[in-house]
Amino acid sequence: MNNSNLEFRKIKSLKFLYEINENGTILRNIKSKKQLKIKLDFHHSEKGYYVSMIHNHSIGEGKTKRVMIHRIVAECWLGDCPCGYEVDHIDRNSHNNNFRNLRYVSKSEQMKNRDHSNISKKGKENLEKARQNRMKSVKICYENKELYFNSFADCSRFLAEKYKKSFEAIRYKLKSHRKKIYEYDIIYLPNAETKHGCSTEQEIVHENDLTGDYKTAFNKGKQEETEMRVKHQVFR
């Protein structure tokens, strides 16, 4: 395809000194419009991902910086990557970096989109076991409010957004089993103790669901506890 017919966009994460088109051709953003070399890097995949080396002195960082083409294509055409999400190739072809083939997904969604056709039965069992291990339930408490999450990732996204911190920083604290993160006390639960099924929308108890009347579905247990306490006081 003729690159002259394609739109180039400046790359914010590289301080707008480089630009890239929708297929992954990357240029220096100068008069010469010099095209950078790209190569396949097999560090993360047997098929490889296209990368390019940036001379960091041009952006004021170290010597060189390796950038993954699919990530900066997504940045320029899909917007900034949401906290805790990754870039996924929809057709599972890591060489197809057209922005229409890219999307932002969670780690678990990306794992589901991998090609497991050549994996043995035991390998699939191990993958499922690893997935279950990642889904570690957690309850966070502050004053009289309790919020449940089916995974560290869901909890990390909530806290990262609430406190304007990085997703990875929060997840690191959870993986370290911190007992308190900011105002919240952290309680780590077995998977069986989660309140709902697999739906992320249902598994999170939002603060506005927690009211004082104890008549909502989320507060049914608290309502029963209060009634039992009243009965105990009457018949004591």
KOLDO-632531 format. One record per residue: z negated, x negated, y negated of N, C-alpha, C in turn. Coordinates in Angstrom, 3 decimals. Each point is the difference from the previous one (the first is absolute). Layout:
% KOLDO-632531
n.z/n.x/n.y/ca.z/ca.x/ca.y/c.z/c.x/c.y
Z/X/Y/Z/X/Y/Z/X/Y .
...
***
This chain:
% KOLDO-632531
n.z/n.x/n.y/ca.z/ca.x/ca.y/c.z/c.x/c.y
0.000/-0.850/1.202/0.000/0.850/-1.202/0.000/-0.881/-1.247 .
0.751/0.422/-0.992/0.095/-0.762/-1.237/-1.249/0.222/-0.839 .
-0.777/-1.100/-0.211/-1.250/0.137/-0.743/0.212/0.401/-1.450 .
1.186/-0.252/-0.519/0.265/0.332/-1.403/-0.027/1.501/-0.233 .
0.157/0.792/1.075/-0.009/1.448/-0.137/-1.391/0.597/0.157 .
-0.986/-0.860/0.285/-1.347/0.487/0.258/-0.925/-0.289/-1.189 .
-0.962/0.876/-0.170/-0.972/-0.170/-1.078/-1.014/-1.072/0.369 .
-0.322/-0.859/-0.943/-1.067/-0.983/0.161/-1.191/0.430/-0.850 .
-1.185/-0.196/0.540/-1.215/0.339/-0.741/-0.920/-1.217/-0.054 .
-0.672/-0.154/-1.133/-0.910/-1.123/-0.176/-1.280/0.214/0.807 .
-0.545/-1.106/0.523/-1.137/0.056/0.917/-1.298/-0.250/-0.770 .
-0.815/1.037/-0.112/-1.227/-0.096/-0.791/-0.961/-1.042/0.565 .
-0.148/-0.048/1.334/-0.953/-0.923/0.616/0.392/-1.460/-0.187 .
1.248/-0.253/-0.375/0.476/-1.361/-0.286/0.209/-0.183/-1.504 .
-0.769/0.767/-0.765/-0.038/-0.108/-1.466/1.369/0.231/-0.638 .
0.822/0.825/0.651/1.302/0.426/-0.502/0.984/-1.156/-0.166 .
-0.279/-1.141/0.647/0.896/-1.157/-0.101/1.075/0.009/1.073 .
-0.117/0.940/0.934/0.997/0.152/1.066/0.384/1.463/0.085 .
1.163/0.244/0.578/0.433/1.375/0.194/0.646/0.137/1.371 .
0.023/1.225/0.516/0.472/0.237/1.361/0.755/1.322/0.039 .
0.987/0.081/0.909/0.717/1.269/0.125/-0.527/0.777/1.197 .
0.557/1.170/0.224/-0.533/0.914/1.011/0.176/-0.506/1.418 .
0.829/-1.014/0.206/0.214/-0.559/1.332/-0.749/-1.299/0.230 .
-0.654/-0.546/-1.036/-0.797/-1.196/0.187/0.604/-1.279/-0.531 .
1.099/0.057/-0.735/0.537/-1.200/-0.641/-0.855/-0.304/-1.223 .
-0.525/-1.224/-0.070/-0.943/-0.353/-1.057/0.592/-1.075/-0.904 .
-0.163/0.172/-1.317/0.553/-0.907/-1.000/-1.084/-0.467/-0.952 .
0.204/-1.205/-0.555/-0.814/-0.411/-1.133/0.433/0.810/-1.207 .
-0.963/0.476/-0.754/0.301/0.833/-1.159/0.266/-0.886/-1.224 .
1.068/-0.769/0.091/0.415/-0.869/-1.095/1.492/0.185/-0.202 .
0.565/-0.687/-0.972/1.411/0.189/-0.316/0.907/-0.312/1.179 .
-0.347/-1.033/0.770/0.868/-0.394/1.112/-0.045/1.002/1.148 .
-1.075/0.805/0.082/-0.183/0.964/1.087/0.175/-0.679/1.352 .
-0.651/-1.122/0.182/0.122/-0.749/1.241/-0.602/0.782/1.164 .
0.784/0.131/1.084/-0.479/0.726/1.171/-0.885/-0.903/0.858 .
-1.173/0.502/0.377/-0.912/-0.771/0.821/0.376/0.109/1.471 .
-0.287/-1.050/0.742/0.254/0.013/1.428/-1.076/0.820/0.693 .
0.411/0.734/1.025/-0.961/0.714/0.835/0.188/-0.462/1.441 .
-1.068/0.050/0.758/0.078/-0.429/1.398/-0.906/0.883/0.843 .
0.213/-0.050/1.308/-0.830/0.771/0.911/-1.268/-0.779/0.329 .
-1.110/0.668/-0.142/-1.298/-0.582/0.335/-0.515/0.729/1.241 .
-0.299/-0.756/1.062/-0.412/0.600/1.268/-1.506/-0.054/0.210 .
-0.739/-0.233/-1.065/-1.453/-0.140/0.128/-0.663/1.320/0.394 .
0.507/1.130/-0.516/-0.625/1.297/0.234/0.739/0.866/1.008 .
1.183/-0.415/0.433/0.797/0.838/0.890/1.020/-0.844/0.748 .
0.286/0.397/1.252/1.022/-0.707/0.771/1.373/0.166/-0.644 .
0.256/1.165/-0.593/1.288/0.233/-0.666/0.055/-0.684/-1.351 .
-1.141/-0.207/-0.608/-0.060/-0.683/-1.280/0.124/0.921/-1.197 .
-0.577/-0.447/-1.128/0.127/0.695/-1.285/0.670/-0.951/-0.990 .
0.823/0.563/-0.882/0.650/-0.824/-1.018/-1.009/-0.370/-1.086 .
0.000/-1.283/-0.360/-0.888/-0.490/-1.043/0.784/-0.913/-0.944 .
-0.566/-0.240/-1.162/0.577/-0.943/-0.946/-1.136/-0.817/-0.596 .
0.293/-1.245/-0.346/-1.017/-0.880/-0.574/0.167/-0.044/-1.517 .
-1.081/0.314/-0.704/-0.007/0.011/-1.464/-0.676/-1.270/-0.498 .
0.626/-0.664/-0.962/-0.630/-1.166/-0.617/-1.090/0.492/-0.944 .
-1.245/-0.198/0.398/-1.116/0.609/-0.719/-0.216/-0.525/-1.411 .
0.550/-1.183/-0.324/-0.197/-0.483/-1.369/0.624/0.956/-1.003 .
1.000/0.768/0.478/0.651/0.954/-0.903/-0.880/1.210/-0.283 .
-0.978/0.251/0.899/-0.913/1.122/-0.225/-1.431/-0.496/-0.185 .
-0.136/-1.315/-0.166/-1.300/-0.579/-0.321/-0.983/-0.057/1.149 .
0.504/-0.114/1.237/-0.881/-0.048/1.170/0.456/-1.106/0.949 .
-0.823/-0.990/0.234/0.242/-1.002/1.034/1.397/-0.579/0.031 .
0.499/-0.275/1.221/1.323/-0.596/0.167/1.042/1.029/0.442 .
-0.209/0.573/1.185/0.954/0.996/0.494/-0.757/1.213/0.536 .
0.704/1.108/0.026/-0.589/1.240/0.492/1.031/0.702/0.869 .
-0.409/0.371/1.209/0.893/0.731/0.893/-0.129/1.487/-0.277 .
1.120/0.670/-0.246/-0.022/1.444/-0.227/0.824/0.677/1.086 .
-0.506/1.106/0.496/0.698/0.768/1.028/0.902/1.009/-0.695 .
1.270/-0.057/0.347/1.006/0.789/-0.714/-0.288/1.492/0.071 .
-0.381/0.513/1.161/-0.204/1.451/0.112/-1.133/0.481/-0.905 .
-0.985/-0.871/-0.250/-1.123/0.417/-0.852/0.397/0.105/-1.464 .
0.823/-0.934/-0.460/0.363/0.073/-1.419/1.107/1.031/-0.239 .
0.822/0.287/1.025/0.948/1.114/-0.124/-0.790/1.298/-0.141 .
-1.012/0.169/0.850/-0.827/1.206/-0.068/-0.711/0.094/-1.344 .
-0.499/-1.111/-0.488/-0.693/-0.008/-1.291/0.901/0.521/-1.111 .
1.257/-0.464/0.008/0.918/0.345/-1.096/0.588/1.400/0.124 .
0.123/0.524/1.232/0.625/1.314/0.170/-0.971/1.101/0.386 .
-1.126/-0.347/0.600/-0.967/1.010/0.411/-1.246/0.015/-0.876 .
-0.139/-1.023/-0.838/-1.190/-0.107/-0.837/-1.047/-0.893/0.635 .
-1.134/-0.158/-0.662/-1.069/-0.846/0.517/-0.519/0.544/1.325 .
-0.338/-0.913/0.887/-0.514/0.382/1.317/-1.405/0.585/-0.146 .
-0.246/1.208/0.532/-1.347/0.581/-0.077/-1.020/-0.880/0.717 .
-1.215/0.047/-0.468/-1.072/-0.826/0.558/-0.176/0.271/1.494 .
0.040/-1.062/0.813/-0.209/0.127/1.431/1.225/0.368/0.805 .
1.161/0.118/-0.637/1.237/0.360/0.689/0.900/-1.225/0.178 .
1.001/0.143/0.867/0.946/-1.074/0.278/1.418/0.548/-0.060 .
0.970/-0.927/-0.088/1.410/0.398/-0.025/0.501/0.114/1.433 .
0.637/1.117/0.308/0.498/0.254/1.349/1.519/0.182/-0.025 .
0.704/-0.577/0.990/1.436/0.227/0.182/0.176/1.264/0.843 .
0.574/1.021/-0.574/0.095/1.299/0.667/0.774/-0.100/1.308 .
1.120/-0.748/0.007/0.817/-0.095/1.213/-0.454/-1.127/0.933 .
-1.138/-0.629/-0.310/-0.602/-1.082/0.797/0.860/-1.269/0.011 .
0.996/-0.058/-0.879/0.839/-1.188/-0.116/-0.511/-0.821/-1.179 .
-0.679/-1.104/0.292/-0.615/-0.803/-1.067/1.027/-0.720/-0.864 .
1.285/0.033/0.391/1.049/-0.642/-0.798/0.613/0.973/-1.007 .
-0.269/1.279/0.153/0.561/1.019/-0.885/-0.977/0.251/-1.145 .
0.217/-0.700/-1.111/-0.927/0.086/-1.128/0.488/0.911/-1.117 .
0.970/0.858/0.295/0.410/0.991/-0.995/-1.193/0.899/-0.313 .
-0.202/0.298/-1.271/-1.201/0.743/-0.393/-0.092/1.361/0.680 .
1.145/0.568/0.399/-0.017/1.301/0.673/-0.597/-0.098/1.409 .
-0.083/-1.208/0.520/-0.551/-0.217/1.334/-1.467/-0.425/-0.045 .
-0.583/-0.004/-1.197/-1.372/-0.465/-0.163/-0.909/1.143/-0.436 .
-1.252/-0.123/0.350/-1.004/0.988/-0.415/-1.369/-0.655/0.056 .
-0.946/0.573/-0.731/-1.382/-0.463/0.043/-0.770/0.851/1.012 .
-0.683/-0.674/0.933/-0.762/0.716/1.023/-1.326/-0.721/0.232 .
-0.922/0.691/0.649/-1.256/-0.634/0.407/0.269/-0.888/1.210 .
-0.956/-0.843/0.340/0.148/-0.898/1.139/0.223/0.776/1.289 .
-0.741/1.091/0.200/0.134/0.786/1.227/1.372/0.659/0.073 .
0.522/0.482/-1.135/1.333/0.609/-0.009/1.069/-1.040/0.315 .
-0.184/-1.205/-0.511/0.962/-1.059/0.279/0.003/-0.363/1.482 .
-1.181/-0.049/0.609/-0.086/-0.302/1.425/0.726/1.050/0.836 .
-0.082/1.256/-0.414/0.672/1.078/0.731/1.517/-0.146/-0.064 .
0.508/-0.637/-1.061/1.444/-0.121/-0.181/0.573/-1.253/0.662 .
-0.822/-0.762/0.698/0.507/-1.177/0.686/0.678/0.392/1.314 .
0.928/-0.843/0.434/0.720/0.241/1.251/-0.837/-0.531/1.159 .
-0.582/0.937/0.778/-0.824/-0.394/1.135/0.720/0.215/1.332 .
1.328/0.150/-0.038/0.751/0.345/1.207/-0.055/-1.092/1.058 .
-0.155/-1.255/-0.409/-0.008/-1.102/0.961/-1.414/-0.447/0.386 .
-1.004/0.758/-0.440/-1.372/-0.373/0.299/-0.419/0.613/1.335 .
-0.720/-0.747/0.811/-0.444/0.478/1.298/-1.041/1.103/-0.166 .
-0.305/0.680/1.108/-1.006/1.061/-0.030/-1.334/-0.558/-0.450 .
-0.366/-1.194/0.536/-1.258/-0.626/-0.391/0.015/-0.360/-1.481 .
1.163/-0.467/-0.491/0.118/-0.342/-1.414/-0.206/1.210/-0.887 .
0.551/1.152/0.406/-0.172/1.228/-0.775/-1.467/0.429/-0.005 .
-0.659/-0.178/1.151/-1.422/0.330/0.067/-0.809/-0.890/-0.935 .
0.360/-1.272/-0.058/-0.701/-0.929/-0.888/0.229/0.354/-1.462 .
1.251/0.430/-0.321/0.293/0.413/-1.369/-0.844/1.207/-0.400 .
-0.108/0.963/0.917/-0.788/1.192/-0.288/-1.472/-0.356/-0.143 .
-0.477/-0.914/0.846/-1.393/-0.430/-0.095/-0.267/-0.688/-1.329 .
0.951/-0.833/-0.428/-0.146/-0.690/-1.284/0.004/1.005/-1.147 .
0.851/1.033/0.122/0.066/1.032/-1.040/-1.336/0.735/-0.095 .
-0.589/0.327/1.162/-1.285/0.687/0.003/-1.099/-0.863/-0.605 .
0.071/-1.307/0.267/-1.000/-0.907/-0.562/0.090/-0.054/-1.518 .
1.238/0.155/-0.533/0.158/-0.026/-1.457/-0.557/1.264/-0.644 .
-0.019/1.110/0.770/-0.450/1.267/-0.551/-1.522/0.095/0.113 .
-0.702/-0.821/-0.753/-1.453/-0.005/0.015/-0.526/0.953/-1.064 .
-0.808/0.932/0.436/-0.487/1.039/-0.898/-1.113/-0.533/-0.896 .
-0.103/0.597/-1.178/-1.023/-0.445/-0.947/-0.437/1.188/-0.855 .
-1.284/0.015/-0.330/-0.558/1.006/-0.910/-0.574/-0.734/-1.195 .
0.291/0.487/-1.195/-0.560/-0.614/-1.199/-0.840/1.043/-0.736 .
-1.153/-0.446/-0.495/-0.970/0.923/-0.592/-0.403/-0.471/-1.392 .
-0.132/0.969/-0.892/-0.491/-0.289/-1.351/-0.745/1.220/-0.495 .
-1.295/-0.183/-0.313/-0.872/1.102/-0.378/0.031/1.050/1.124 .
0.432/1.226/-0.255/0.026/1.033/1.042/1.405/0.240/0.546 .
0.891/-0.910/-0.255/1.390/0.199/0.405/0.342/-0.913/1.179 .
0.738/0.548/0.958/0.452/-0.756/1.157/1.502/0.193/0.162 .
0.714/-1.094/0.207/1.440/0.059/0.218/0.320/-0.703/1.310 .
0.826/0.630/0.835/0.368/-0.540/1.294/1.456/-0.468/-0.012 .
0.255/-1.115/0.664/1.362/-0.533/0.139/0.205/-0.437/1.449 .
1.175/0.256/0.533/0.299/-0.376/1.379/0.422/-1.453/0.156 .
0.191/-0.704/-1.087/0.411/-1.404/0.105/-0.462/-0.781/-1.218 .
-0.121/-1.316/0.175/-0.333/-0.872/-1.119/1.071/0.089/-1.082 .
1.260/0.160/0.435/1.103/0.039/-0.963/-0.135/1.181/-0.949 .
-0.313/1.198/0.555/-0.152/1.183/-0.843/-1.163/-0.177/-0.971 .
-1.105/-0.545/0.512/-1.168/-0.218/-0.853/0.305/-1.038/-1.074 .
0.734/-1.049/0.380/0.342/-1.061/-0.961/0.872/0.536/-1.124 .
0.962/0.869/0.341/0.869/0.569/-1.031/-0.807/0.851/-0.977 .
-0.945/0.778/0.535/-0.826/0.850/-0.859/-0.826/-0.841/-0.970 .
-0.705/-1.009/0.530/-0.868/-0.822/-0.840/0.799/-0.876/-0.963 .
1.163/-0.498/0.462/0.832/-0.839/-0.863/0.493/0.797/-1.207 .
0.379/1.249/0.235/0.470/0.850/-1.102/-1.153/0.382/-0.921 .
-1.159/0.280/0.592/-1.151/0.436/-0.803/-0.510/-1.101/-0.916 .
-0.039/-1.251/0.525/-0.570/-1.094/-0.765/1.046/-0.960/-0.567 .
1.279/0.360/0.157/1.091/-0.819/-0.535/-0.049/-1.432/0.540 .
-0.263/-0.113/1.307/-0.038/-1.287/0.676/1.158/-0.082/0.983 .
0.226/-1.195/0.539/1.098/-0.156/0.952/-0.387/0.589/1.354 .
0.988/0.556/0.683/-0.194/0.577/1.331/-0.562/-1.039/0.958 .
0.584/-1.218/-0.011/-0.416/-1.039/0.937/-1.444/-0.434/-0.238 .
-0.424/-0.049/-1.256/-1.375/-0.399/-0.309/-0.995/1.000/0.588 .
0.314/1.296/-0.118/-0.890/1.026/0.546/0.013/-0.049/1.529 .
1.188/-0.138/0.586/0.082/-0.019/1.458/-0.746/-1.207/0.578 .
0.038/-1.123/-0.713/-0.734/-1.182/0.449/-1.502/0.297/0.056 .
-0.504/0.711/-1.004/-1.418/0.352/-0.017/-0.351/0.895/1.188 .
0.904/0.944/0.321/-0.242/0.892/1.129/0.050/-0.766/1.322 .
0.980/-0.893/0.134/0.097/-0.789/1.231/-1.214/-0.903/0.170 .
-0.615/-0.383/-1.116/-1.212/-0.825/0.049/-1.247/0.844/0.241 .
0.203/1.322/0.131/-1.082/0.946/0.249/-1.089/-0.079/-1.077 .
0.445/0.001/-1.247/-0.955/0.069/-1.107/-0.730/1.346/0.049 .
-1.279/-0.028/-0.256/-0.783/1.234/0.035/0.104/0.787/-1.308 .
0.443/-0.670/-1.045/0.144/0.685/-1.284/1.208/-0.572/-0.734 .
0.859/0.871/-0.503/1.150/-0.407/-0.816/-0.066/0.797/-1.298 .
-0.284/-0.704/-1.088/-0.231/0.636/-1.292/-1.133/1.027/0.142 .
0.174/1.252/-0.446/-1.122/0.951/0.103/-0.165/0.582/1.397 .
0.976/-0.172/0.863/0.013/0.693/1.284/-0.716/-0.779/1.105 .
-0.873/0.700/0.740/-0.538/-0.534/1.250/1.047/0.227/1.084 .
0.190/-0.991/0.853/1.053/0.052/1.011/-0.615/0.144/1.377 .
0.455/0.998/0.754/-0.455/0.223/1.367/1.213/-0.050/0.919 .
-0.023/-0.883/0.971/1.131/-0.189/0.908/-0.208/0.865/1.242 .
1.000/0.825/0.320/-0.133/1.004/1.048/0.925/-0.283/1.182 .
-0.422/0.395/1.206/0.947/0.022/1.125/1.081/1.027/-0.291 .
1.179/-0.163/0.565/1.101/0.932/-0.279/-0.357/1.439/0.331 .
-0.876/0.190/0.977/-0.349/1.357/0.414/-0.768/0.759/-1.066 .
-0.546/-0.703/-0.980/-0.828/0.656/-1.005/0.776/0.439/-1.229 .
1.305/-0.194/-0.011/0.777/0.446/-1.149/0.033/1.517/-0.021 .
0.232/0.548/-1.186/-0.136/1.434/-0.166/1.247/0.781/0.379 .
1.168/-0.638/-0.007/1.240/0.727/0.192/0.929/-0.773/0.902 .
1.199/0.524/0.147/0.989/-0.619/0.858/0.750/-1.112/-0.682 .
1.307/-0.090/0.289/0.782/-1.149/-0.458/0.507/0.152/-1.425 .
-0.079/1.188/-0.578/0.564/0.215/-1.325/-0.835/-0.679/-1.073 .
0.653/-0.847/-0.788/-0.699/-0.687/-1.085/-0.484/0.998/-1.037 .
0.780/1.067/-0.224/-0.389/0.977/-1.005/-1.299/0.698/0.400 .
-0.187/0.230/1.320/-1.184/0.727/0.427/-1.190/-0.907/0.228 .
0.247/-1.259/0.340/-1.109/-0.849/0.402/-0.838/-0.483/-1.168 .
0.488/0.126/-1.219/-0.740/-0.480/-1.154/-0.744/1.159/-0.658 .
-1.283/-0.165/-0.188/-0.779/0.979/-0.747/-0.007/-0.427/-1.458 .
0.610/0.789/-0.843/0.084/-0.347/-1.411/-1.272/0.410/-0.726 .
-0.281/-0.704/-1.082/-1.234/0.261/-0.736/-0.073/1.444/-0.490 .
1.142/0.572/-0.393/-0.040/1.366/-0.527/-0.181/1.043/1.109 .
0.040/-0.435/1.292/-0.301/0.912/1.095/-1.507/0.113/0.233 .
-0.765/-0.912/-0.556/-1.435/-0.043/0.232/-0.723/0.713/-1.136 .
-0.476/1.185/0.285/-0.638/0.807/-1.037/-1.452/0.254/0.377 .
-0.734/0.630/-0.907/-1.414/0.230/0.250/-0.302/1.264/0.767 .
0.989/0.897/0.210/-0.319/1.271/0.634/-0.028/-0.075/1.524 .
0.494/-1.095/0.565/-0.013/-0.232/1.447/0.690/1.108/0.786 .
0.965/0.678/-0.600/0.726/1.060/0.699/1.438/-0.385/0.319 .
0.425/-1.176/-0.448/1.349/-0.451/0.321/0.022/-0.538/1.420 .
1.211/-0.114/0.555/0.146/-0.493/1.371/-0.564/-1.398/0.154 .
0.177/-0.824/-1.024/-0.467/-1.368/0.079/-1.528/-0.088/0.000 .
-0.663/1.047/-0.536/-1.445/-0.054/-0.145/-0.731/0.903/1.010 .
0.717/0.434/1.019/-0.602/0.910/0.969/-1.204/-0.636/0.684 .
0.152/-1.269/0.386/-1.090/-0.711/0.655/-1.214/-0.105/-0.900 .
0.223/-0.275/-1.271/-1.090/-0.108/-0.961/-0.683/1.352/-0.196 .
0.813/1.066/0.018/-0.555/1.340/-0.140/-0.941/0.319/1.160 .
0.427/-0.315/1.229/-0.830/0.260/1.178/-1.285/-0.827/-0.058 .
0.124/-1.239/-0.450/-1.172/-0.864/-0.118/-1.017/0.589/-0.973 .
0.481/0.525/-1.131/-0.871/0.595/-1.009/-0.699/1.238/0.544 .
0.747/0.855/0.727/-0.574/1.218/0.562/-1.082/-0.322/1.020 .
0.252/-1.033/0.850/-0.989/-0.388/1.003/-1.268/-0.530/-0.664 .
0.149/-0.715/-1.113/-1.150/-0.548/-0.708/-0.854/1.144/-0.570 .
0.671/1.050/-0.508/-0.713/1.166/-0.543/-0.776/0.701/1.098 .
0.636/0.197/1.176/-0.667/0.651/1.123/-1.233/-0.780/0.442 .
0.155/-1.306/0.031/-1.105/-0.860/0.418/-1.187/0.138/-0.944 .
0.279/0.097/-1.292/-1.067/0.114/-0.978/-0.697/1.361/0.109 .
0.751/1.055/0.360/-0.581/1.360/0.098/-0.933/0.112/1.177 .
0.401/-0.573/1.162/-0.785/0.210/1.229/-0.986/-1.108/0.277 .
-0.091/-0.975/-0.879/-0.897/-1.131/0.244/-1.459/0.430/-0.087 .
***
